[in-house]
Amino acid sequence: MDGKVFWVTFATVFLAEMGDKTQLAALSMTAETGVPWTVFTAACVALCLATLLGVAFGSILTQWIQPALIKKLAGVAFIIIGGLILLGKY
């Protein structure tokens, strides 16, 4: 395992997830249900599955598209999603 890649990925994902809708959903679900370990376990499994799909798709996609272009396309997608959120359409 590449330690540098591990820690850069960990820091990036950790910071990206702080205060996002997923964390707020887990917070509200815990408050509503009162079963924090169940919510924690379900959220961990969901995040792992979403990450697995992203890694698998990214591995396949990089066979046809350069990583720099994928990064730019992801940036454009974030801008579009942000615009939709601001317009109240997302």
Jmol script that loads the backbone (N, CA, C; Angstrom):
load data "model"
ATOM      1  N   MET A   1       0.852  -1.174   0.000  1.00  0.00           N
ATOM      2  CA  MET A   1       0.000   0.000   0.000  1.00  0.00           C
ATOM      3  C   MET A   1       0.900   1.241   0.000  1.00  0.00           C
ATOM      4  N   ASP A   2       0.523   2.207  -0.796  1.00  0.00           N
ATOM      5  CA  ASP A   2       1.277   3.455  -0.891  1.00  0.00           C
ATOM      6  C   ASP A   2       0.794   4.397   0.223  1.00  0.00           C
ATOM      7  N   GLY A   3       1.634   4.612   1.235  1.00  0.00           N
ATOM      8  CA  GLY A   3       1.250   5.437   2.390  1.00  0.00           C
ATOM      9  C   GLY A   3       0.896   6.862   2.025  1.00  0.00           C
ATOM     10  N   LYS A   4       1.653   7.457   1.107  1.00  0.00           N
ATOM     11  CA  LYS A   4       1.372   8.845   0.714  1.00  0.00           C
ATOM     12  C   LYS A   4      -0.007   8.948   0.059  1.00  0.00           C
ATOM     13  N   VAL A   5      -0.307   8.038  -0.866  1.00  0.00           N
ATOM     14  CA  VAL A   5      -1.618   8.044  -1.522  1.00  0.00           C
ATOM     15  C   VAL A   5      -2.721   7.827  -0.491  1.00  0.00           C
ATOM     16  N   PHE A   6      -2.472   6.908   0.445  1.00  0.00           N
ATOM     17  CA  PHE A   6      -3.464   6.644   1.491  1.00  0.00           C
ATOM     18  C   PHE A   6      -3.797   7.915   2.270  1.00  0.00           C
ATOM     19  N   TRP A   7      -2.780   8.609   2.776  1.00  0.00           N
ATOM     20  CA  TRP A   7      -3.021   9.777   3.625  1.00  0.00           C
ATOM     21  C   TRP A   7      -3.582  10.961   2.854  1.00  0.00           C
ATOM     22  N   VAL A   8      -3.154  11.143   1.614  1.00  0.00           N
ATOM     23  CA  VAL A   8      -3.721  12.225   0.793  1.00  0.00           C
ATOM     24  C   VAL A   8      -5.189  11.935   0.510  1.00  0.00           C
ATOM     25  N   THR A   9      -5.504  10.682   0.172  1.00  0.00           N
ATOM     26  CA  THR A   9      -6.897  10.305  -0.074  1.00  0.00           C
ATOM     27  C   THR A   9      -7.725  10.440   1.194  1.00  0.00           C
ATOM     28  N   PHE A  10      -7.184   9.959   2.312  1.00  0.00           N
ATOM     29  CA  PHE A  10      -7.896  10.075   3.590  1.00  0.00           C
ATOM     30  C   PHE A  10      -8.217  11.533   3.899  1.00  0.00           C
ATOM     31  N   ALA A  11      -7.220  12.394   3.818  1.00  0.00           N
ATOM     32  CA  ALA A  11      -7.421  13.810   4.142  1.00  0.00           C
ATOM     33  C   ALA A  11      -8.410  14.465   3.191  1.00  0.00           C
ATOM     34  N   THR A  12      -8.297  14.152   1.911  1.00  0.00           N
ATOM     35  CA  THR A  12      -9.199  14.749   0.926  1.00  0.00           C
ATOM     36  C   THR A  12     -10.644  14.342   1.170  1.00  0.00           C
ATOM     37  N   VAL A  13     -10.872  13.046   1.346  1.00  0.00           N
ATOM     38  CA  VAL A  13     -12.236  12.565   1.570  1.00  0.00           C
ATOM     39  C   VAL A  13     -12.763  13.048   2.913  1.00  0.00           C
ATOM     40  N   PHE A  14     -11.949  13.003   3.939  1.00  0.00           N
ATOM     41  CA  PHE A  14     -12.381  13.447   5.267  1.00  0.00           C
ATOM     42  C   PHE A  14     -12.815  14.906   5.227  1.00  0.00           C
ATOM     43  N   LEU A  15     -11.991  15.756   4.646  1.00  0.00           N
ATOM     44  CA  LEU A  15     -12.331  17.180   4.583  1.00  0.00           C
ATOM     45  C   LEU A  15     -13.535  17.432   3.681  1.00  0.00           C
ATOM     46  N   ALA A  16     -13.646  16.679   2.591  1.00  0.00           N
ATOM     47  CA  ALA A  16     -14.782  16.856   1.684  1.00  0.00           C
ATOM     48  C   ALA A  16     -16.092  16.449   2.342  1.00  0.00           C
ATOM     49  N   GLU A  17     -16.043  15.478   3.232  1.00  0.00           N
ATOM     50  CA  GLU A  17     -17.252  14.980   3.875  1.00  0.00           C
ATOM     51  C   GLU A  17     -17.697  15.813   5.075  1.00  0.00           C
ATOM     52  N   MET A  18     -16.802  16.611   5.624  1.00  0.00           N
ATOM     53  CA  MET A  18     -17.151  17.396   6.814  1.00  0.00           C
ATOM     54  C   MET A  18     -18.231  18.427   6.476  1.00  0.00           C
ATOM     55  N   GLY A  19     -19.339  18.332   7.172  1.00  0.00           N
ATOM     56  CA  GLY A  19     -20.412  19.318   7.013  1.00  0.00           C
ATOM     57  C   GLY A  19     -21.225  19.163   5.745  1.00  0.00           C
ATOM     58  N   ASP A  20     -21.084  18.056   5.036  1.00  0.00           N
ATOM     59  CA  ASP A  20     -21.869  17.900   3.817  1.00  0.00           C
ATOM     60  C   ASP A  20     -23.229  17.291   4.145  1.00  0.00           C
ATOM     61  N   LYS A  21     -24.040  17.090   3.125  1.00  0.00           N
ATOM     62  CA  LYS A  21     -25.388  16.573   3.329  1.00  0.00           C
ATOM     63  C   LYS A  21     -25.383  15.186   3.954  1.00  0.00           C
ATOM     64  N   THR A  22     -24.385  14.383   3.650  1.00  0.00           N
ATOM     65  CA  THR A  22     -24.315  13.039   4.216  1.00  0.00           C
ATOM     66  C   THR A  22     -24.141  13.098   5.731  1.00  0.00           C
ATOM     67  N   GLN A  23     -23.248  13.951   6.178  1.00  0.00           N
ATOM     68  CA  GLN A  23     -23.016  14.073   7.617  1.00  0.00           C
ATOM     69  C   GLN A  23     -24.263  14.624   8.311  1.00  0.00           C
ATOM     70  N   LEU A  24     -24.904  15.597   7.681  1.00  0.00           N
ATOM     71  CA  LEU A  24     -26.122  16.158   8.272  1.00  0.00           C
ATOM     72  C   LEU A  24     -27.251  15.128   8.295  1.00  0.00           C
ATOM     73  N   ALA A  25     -27.328  14.294   7.268  1.00  0.00           N
ATOM     74  CA  ALA A  25     -28.343  13.239   7.243  1.00  0.00           C
ATOM     75  C   ALA A  25     -28.091  12.230   8.367  1.00  0.00           C
ATOM     76  N   ALA A  26     -26.821  11.872   8.580  1.00  0.00           N
ATOM     77  CA  ALA A  26     -26.493  10.940   9.665  1.00  0.00           C
ATOM     78  C   ALA A  26     -26.818  11.560  11.017  1.00  0.00           C
ATOM     79  N   LEU A  27     -26.530  12.828  11.170  1.00  0.00           N
ATOM     80  CA  LEU A  27     -26.828  13.526  12.420  1.00  0.00           C
ATOM     81  C   LEU A  27     -28.331  13.520  12.687  1.00  0.00           C
ATOM     82  N   SER A  28     -29.113  13.879  11.676  1.00  0.00           N
ATOM     83  CA  SER A  28     -30.563  13.938  11.889  1.00  0.00           C
ATOM     84  C   SER A  28     -31.161  12.544  12.070  1.00  0.00           C
ATOM     85  N   MET A  29     -30.627  11.550  11.351  1.00  0.00           N
ATOM     86  CA  MET A  29     -31.132  10.185  11.510  1.00  0.00           C
ATOM     87  C   MET A  29     -30.833   9.661  12.916  1.00  0.00           C
ATOM     88  N   THR A  30     -29.657   9.969  13.438  1.00  0.00           N
ATOM     89  CA  THR A  30     -29.312   9.556  14.799  1.00  0.00           C
ATOM     90  C   THR A  30     -30.229  10.230  15.812  1.00  0.00           C
ATOM     91  N   ALA A  31     -30.448  11.522  15.636  1.00  0.00           N
ATOM     92  CA  ALA A  31     -31.325  12.251  16.555  1.00  0.00           C
ATOM     93  C   ALA A  31     -32.753  11.709  16.496  1.00  0.00           C
ATOM     94  N   GLU A  32     -33.199  11.353  15.308  1.00  0.00           N
ATOM     95  CA  GLU A  32     -34.568  10.879  15.127  1.00  0.00           C
ATOM     96  C   GLU A  32     -34.783   9.462  15.650  1.00  0.00           C
ATOM     97  N   THR A  33     -33.803   8.583  15.417  1.00  0.00           N
ATOM     98  CA  THR A  33     -33.993   7.169  15.771  1.00  0.00           C
ATOM     99  C   THR A  33     -33.441   6.798  17.142  1.00  0.00           C
ATOM    100  N   GLY A  34     -32.393   7.503  17.571  1.00  0.00           N
ATOM    101  CA  GLY A  34     -31.787   7.185  18.857  1.00  0.00           C
ATOM    102  C   GLY A  34     -30.942   5.919  18.849  1.00  0.00           C
ATOM    103  N   VAL A  35     -30.549   5.465  17.659  1.00  0.00           N
ATOM    104  CA  VAL A  35     -29.704   4.272  17.557  1.00  0.00           C
ATOM    105  C   VAL A  35     -28.424   4.646  16.800  1.00  0.00           C
ATOM    106  N   PRO A  36     -27.498   5.316  17.489  1.00  0.00           N
ATOM    107  CA  PRO A  36     -26.317   5.837  16.801  1.00  0.00           C
ATOM    108  C   PRO A  36     -25.431   4.773  16.160  1.00  0.00           C
ATOM    109  N   TRP A  37     -25.283   3.609  16.768  1.00  0.00           N
ATOM    110  CA  TRP A  37     -24.397   2.599  16.189  1.00  0.00           C
ATOM    111  C   TRP A  37     -24.975   2.005  14.918  1.00  0.00           C
ATOM    112  N   THR A  38     -26.293   1.896  14.848  1.00  0.00           N
ATOM    113  CA  THR A  38     -26.925   1.410  13.621  1.00  0.00           C
ATOM    114  C   THR A  38     -26.749   2.427  12.504  1.00  0.00           C
ATOM    115  N   VAL A  39     -26.961   3.696  12.823  1.00  0.00           N
ATOM    116  CA  VAL A  39     -26.783   4.757  11.828  1.00  0.00           C
ATOM    117  C   VAL A  39     -25.322   4.821  11.390  1.00  0.00           C
ATOM    118  N   PHE A  40     -24.403   4.724  12.343  1.00  0.00           N
ATOM    119  CA  PHE A  40     -22.977   4.749  12.035  1.00  0.00           C
ATOM    120  C   PHE A  40     -22.597   3.604  11.103  1.00  0.00           C
ATOM    121  N   THR A  41     -23.055   2.401  11.429  1.00  0.00           N
ATOM    122  CA  THR A  41     -22.732   1.229  10.611  1.00  0.00           C
ATOM    123  C   THR A  41     -23.314   1.371   9.205  1.00  0.00           C
ATOM    124  N   ALA A  42     -24.568   1.774   9.106  1.00  0.00           N
ATOM    125  CA  ALA A  42     -25.205   1.934   7.795  1.00  0.00           C
ATOM    126  C   ALA A  42     -24.513   3.019   6.973  1.00  0.00           C
ATOM    127  N   ALA A  43     -24.141   4.126   7.613  1.00  0.00           N
ATOM    128  CA  ALA A  43     -23.457   5.202   6.896  1.00  0.00           C
ATOM    129  C   ALA A  43     -22.080   4.756   6.417  1.00  0.00           C
ATOM    130  N   CYS A  44     -21.366   3.990   7.241  1.00  0.00           N
ATOM    131  CA  CYS A  44     -20.049   3.477   6.843  1.00  0.00           C
ATOM    132  C   CYS A  44     -20.159   2.537   5.649  1.00  0.00           C
ATOM    133  N   VAL A  45     -21.126   1.637   5.697  1.00  0.00           N
ATOM    134  CA  VAL A  45     -21.312   0.695   4.593  1.00  0.00           C
ATOM    135  C   VAL A  45     -21.695   1.451   3.317  1.00  0.00           C
ATOM    136  N   ALA A  46     -22.585   2.436   3.446  1.00  0.00           N
ATOM    137  CA  ALA A  46     -23.002   3.220   2.277  1.00  0.00           C
ATOM    138  C   ALA A  46     -21.829   3.996   1.685  1.00  0.00           C
ATOM    139  N   LEU A  47     -21.013   4.614   2.537  1.00  0.00           N
ATOM    140  CA  LEU A  47     -19.858   5.363   2.047  1.00  0.00           C
ATOM    141  C   LEU A  47     -18.841   4.428   1.403  1.00  0.00           C
ATOM    142  N   CYS A  48     -18.637   3.256   2.002  1.00  0.00           N
ATOM    143  CA  CYS A  48     -17.711   2.281   1.409  1.00  0.00           C
ATOM    144  C   CYS A  48     -18.203   1.817   0.041  1.00  0.00           C
ATOM    145  N   LEU A  49     -19.487   1.550  -0.084  1.00  0.00           N
ATOM    146  CA  LEU A  49     -20.032   1.106  -1.362  1.00  0.00           C
ATOM    147  C   LEU A  49     -19.923   2.214  -2.412  1.00  0.00           C
ATOM    148  N   ALA A  50     -20.271   3.450  -2.031  1.00  0.00           N
ATOM    149  CA  ALA A  50     -20.163   4.575  -2.957  1.00  0.00           C
ATOM    150  C   ALA A  50     -18.713   4.781  -3.396  1.00  0.00           C
ATOM    151  N   THR A  51     -17.785   4.636  -2.465  1.00  0.00           N
ATOM    152  CA  THR A  51     -16.367   4.782  -2.785  1.00  0.00           C
ATOM    153  C   THR A  51     -15.903   3.646  -3.685  1.00  0.00           C
ATOM    154  N   LEU A  52     -16.342   2.419  -3.404  1.00  0.00           N
ATOM    155  CA  LEU A  52     -16.002   1.280  -4.246  1.00  0.00           C
ATOM    156  C   LEU A  52     -16.461   1.508  -5.686  1.00  0.00           C
ATOM    157  N   LEU A  53     -17.683   1.998  -5.847  1.00  0.00           N
ATOM    158  CA  LEU A  53     -18.199   2.277  -7.187  1.00  0.00           C
ATOM    159  C   LEU A  53     -17.382   3.373  -7.869  1.00  0.00           C
ATOM    160  N   GLY A  54     -17.018   4.410  -7.116  1.00  0.00           N
ATOM    161  CA  GLY A  54     -16.202   5.484  -7.676  1.00  0.00           C
ATOM    162  C   GLY A  54     -14.831   5.006  -8.107  1.00  0.00           C
ATOM    163  N   VAL A  55     -14.200   4.186  -7.281  1.00  0.00           N
ATOM    164  CA  VAL A  55     -12.872   3.657  -7.606  1.00  0.00           C
ATOM    165  C   VAL A  55     -12.961   2.723  -8.814  1.00  0.00           C
ATOM    166  N   ALA A  56     -13.960   1.861  -8.836  1.00  0.00           N
ATOM    167  CA  ALA A  56     -14.113   0.926  -9.954  1.00  0.00           C
ATOM    168  C   ALA A  56     -14.374   1.690 -11.255  1.00  0.00           C
ATOM    169  N   PHE A  57     -15.282   2.646 -11.210  1.00  0.00           N
ATOM    170  CA  PHE A  57     -15.600   3.440 -12.388  1.00  0.00           C
ATOM    171  C   PHE A  57     -14.389   4.262 -12.828  1.00  0.00           C
ATOM    172  N   GLY A  58     -13.674   4.830 -11.864  1.00  0.00           N
ATOM    173  CA  GLY A  58     -12.474   5.603 -12.172  1.00  0.00           C
ATOM    174  C   GLY A  58     -11.394   4.754 -12.803  1.00  0.00           C
ATOM    175  N   SER A  59     -11.244   3.524 -12.324  1.00  0.00           N
ATOM    176  CA  SER A  59     -10.248   2.615 -12.894  1.00  0.00           C
ATOM    177  C   SER A  59     -10.565   2.284 -14.347  1.00  0.00           C
ATOM    178  N   ILE A  60     -11.828   2.077 -14.628  1.00  0.00           N
ATOM    179  CA  ILE A  60     -12.248   1.775 -16.001  1.00  0.00           C
ATOM    180  C   ILE A  60     -12.134   3.016 -16.879  1.00  0.00           C
ATOM    181  N   LEU A  61     -12.578   4.158 -16.359  1.00  0.00           N
ATOM    182  CA  LEU A  61     -12.596   5.398 -17.128  1.00  0.00           C
ATOM    183  C   LEU A  61     -11.195   5.849 -17.532  1.00  0.00           C
ATOM    184  N   THR A  62     -10.219   5.635 -16.660  1.00  0.00           N
ATOM    185  CA  THR A  62      -8.857   6.092 -16.979  1.00  0.00           C
ATOM    186  C   THR A  62      -8.210   5.284 -18.101  1.00  0.00           C
ATOM    187  N   GLN A  63      -8.849   4.205 -18.507  1.00  0.00           N
ATOM    188  CA  GLN A  63      -8.338   3.456 -19.652  1.00  0.00           C
ATOM    189  C   GLN A  63      -8.612   4.197 -20.956  1.00  0.00           C
ATOM    190  N   TRP A  64      -9.620   5.086 -20.953  1.00  0.00           N
ATOM    191  CA  TRP A  64      -9.994   5.812 -22.166  1.00  0.00           C
ATOM    192  C   TRP A  64      -9.803   7.319 -22.074  1.00  0.00           C
ATOM    193  N   ILE A  65      -9.807   7.844 -20.860  1.00  0.00           N
ATOM    194  CA  ILE A  65      -9.726   9.295 -20.672  1.00  0.00           C
ATOM    195  C   ILE A  65      -8.568   9.611 -19.734  1.00  0.00           C
ATOM    196  N   GLN A  66      -7.799  10.641 -20.049  1.00  0.00           N
ATOM    197  CA  GLN A  66      -6.668  11.056 -19.215  1.00  0.00           C
ATOM    198  C   GLN A  66      -7.168  11.536 -17.849  1.00  0.00           C
ATOM    199  N   PRO A  67      -6.441  11.212 -16.773  1.00  0.00           N
ATOM    200  CA  PRO A  67      -6.843  11.642 -15.432  1.00  0.00           C
ATOM    201  C   PRO A  67      -7.039  13.162 -15.311  1.00  0.00           C
ATOM    202  N   ALA A  68      -6.227  13.952 -15.998  1.00  0.00           N
ATOM    203  CA  ALA A  68      -6.383  15.413 -15.930  1.00  0.00           C
ATOM    204  C   ALA A  68      -7.743  15.843 -16.472  1.00  0.00           C
ATOM    205  N   LEU A  69      -8.207  15.200 -17.535  1.00  0.00           N
ATOM    206  CA  LEU A  69      -9.516  15.533 -18.097  1.00  0.00           C
ATOM    207  C   LEU A  69     -10.634  15.095 -17.151  1.00  0.00           C
ATOM    208  N   ILE A  70     -10.469  13.939 -16.532  1.00  0.00           N
ATOM    209  CA  ILE A  70     -11.468  13.467 -15.558  1.00  0.00           C
ATOM    210  C   ILE A  70     -11.594  14.474 -14.417  1.00  0.00           C
ATOM    211  N   LYS A  71     -10.459  14.986 -13.958  1.00  0.00           N
ATOM    212  CA  LYS A  71     -10.461  15.971 -12.878  1.00  0.00           C
ATOM    213  C   LYS A  71     -11.209  17.242 -13.304  1.00  0.00           C
ATOM    214  N   LYS A  72     -10.969  17.689 -14.530  1.00  0.00           N
ATOM    215  CA  LYS A  72     -11.663  18.879 -15.034  1.00  0.00           C
ATOM    216  C   LYS A  72     -13.160  18.622 -15.184  1.00  0.00           C
ATOM    217  N   LEU A  73     -13.521  17.454 -15.701  1.00  0.00           N
ATOM    218  CA  LEU A  73     -14.933  17.118 -15.846  1.00  0.00           C
ATOM    219  C   LEU A  73     -15.628  17.045 -14.485  1.00  0.00           C
ATOM    220  N   ALA A  74     -14.934  16.500 -13.482  1.00  0.00           N
ATOM    221  CA  ALA A  74     -15.496  16.446 -12.133  1.00  0.00           C
ATOM    222  C   ALA A  74     -15.712  17.863 -11.597  1.00  0.00           C
ATOM    223  N   GLY A  75     -14.762  18.765 -11.861  1.00  0.00           N
ATOM    224  CA  GLY A  75     -14.909  20.156 -11.441  1.00  0.00           C
ATOM    225  C   GLY A  75     -16.111  20.820 -12.088  1.00  0.00           C
ATOM    226  N   VAL A  76     -16.297  20.568 -13.377  1.00  0.00           N
ATOM    227  CA  VAL A  76     -17.454  21.126 -14.086  1.00  0.00           C
ATOM    228  C   VAL A  76     -18.747  20.557 -13.502  1.00  0.00           C
ATOM    229  N   ALA A  77     -18.751  19.253 -13.208  1.00  0.00           N
ATOM    230  CA  ALA A  77     -19.939  18.631 -12.623  1.00  0.00           C
ATOM    231  C   ALA A  77     -20.280  19.270 -11.274  1.00  0.00           C
ATOM    232  N   PHE A  78     -19.257  19.548 -10.442  1.00  0.00           N
ATOM    233  CA  PHE A  78     -19.497  20.197  -9.153  1.00  0.00           C
ATOM    234  C   PHE A  78     -20.077  21.591  -9.348  1.00  0.00           C
ATOM    235  N   ILE A  79     -19.582  22.324 -10.332  1.00  0.00           N
ATOM    236  CA  ILE A  79     -20.099  23.665 -10.602  1.00  0.00           C
ATOM    237  C   ILE A  79     -21.557  23.597 -11.043  1.00  0.00           C
ATOM    238  N   ILE A  80     -21.870  22.648 -11.914  1.00  0.00           N
ATOM    239  CA  ILE A  80     -23.252  22.494 -12.379  1.00  0.00           C
ATOM    240  C   ILE A  80     -24.170  22.128 -11.224  1.00  0.00           C
ATOM    241  N   ILE A  81     -23.738  21.169 -10.399  1.00  0.00           N
ATOM    242  CA  ILE A  81     -24.556  20.769  -9.246  1.00  0.00           C
ATOM    243  C   ILE A  81     -24.739  21.945  -8.294  1.00  0.00           C
ATOM    244  N   GLY A  82     -23.653  22.704  -8.046  1.00  0.00           N
ATOM    245  CA  GLY A  82     -23.761  23.894  -7.194  1.00  0.00           C
ATOM    246  C   GLY A  82     -24.747  24.899  -7.751  1.00  0.00           C
ATOM    247  N   GLY A  83     -24.716  25.122  -9.059  1.00  0.00           N
ATOM    248  CA  GLY A  83     -25.663  26.035  -9.697  1.00  0.00           C
ATOM    249  C   GLY A  83     -27.094  25.559  -9.534  1.00  0.00           C
ATOM    250  N   LEU A  84     -27.301  24.259  -9.725  1.00  0.00           N
ATOM    251  CA  LEU A  84     -28.646  23.703  -9.548  1.00  0.00           C
ATOM    252  C   LEU A  84     -29.135  23.865  -8.106  1.00  0.00           C
ATOM    253  N   ILE A  85     -28.217  23.671  -7.162  1.00  0.00           N
ATOM    254  CA  ILE A  85     -28.601  23.843  -5.750  1.00  0.00           C
ATOM    255  C   ILE A  85     -28.971  25.303  -5.493  1.00  0.00           C
ATOM    256  N   LEU A  86     -28.167  26.229  -6.003  1.00  0.00           N
ATOM    257  CA  LEU A  86     -28.476  27.650  -5.820  1.00  0.00           C
ATOM    258  C   LEU A  86     -29.798  28.043  -6.440  1.00  0.00           C
ATOM    259  N   LEU A  87     -30.144  27.419  -7.563  1.00  0.00           N
ATOM    260  CA  LEU A  87     -31.409  27.708  -8.235  1.00  0.00           C
ATOM    261  C   LEU A  87     -32.592  26.958  -7.629  1.00  0.00           C
ATOM    262  N   GLY A  88     -32.300  26.090  -6.670  1.00  0.00           N
ATOM    263  CA  GLY A  88     -33.355  25.329  -5.996  1.00  0.00           C
ATOM    264  C   GLY A  88     -33.883  24.182  -6.844  1.00  0.00           C
ATOM    265  N   LYS A  89     -33.118  23.707  -7.801  1.00  0.00           N
ATOM    266  CA  LYS A  89     -33.565  22.631  -8.681  1.00  0.00           C
ATOM    267  C   LYS A  89     -32.897  21.304  -8.337  1.00  0.00           C
ATOM    268  N   TYR A  90     -32.193  21.240  -7.238  1.00  0.00           N
ATOM    269  CA  TYR A  90     -31.512  20.009  -6.829  1.00  0.00           C
ATOM    270  C   TYR A  90     -31.772  19.750  -5.393  1.00  0.00           C
TER     271      TYR A  90
END
end "model"
wireframe off; spacefill off
backbone 0.3
color backbone group
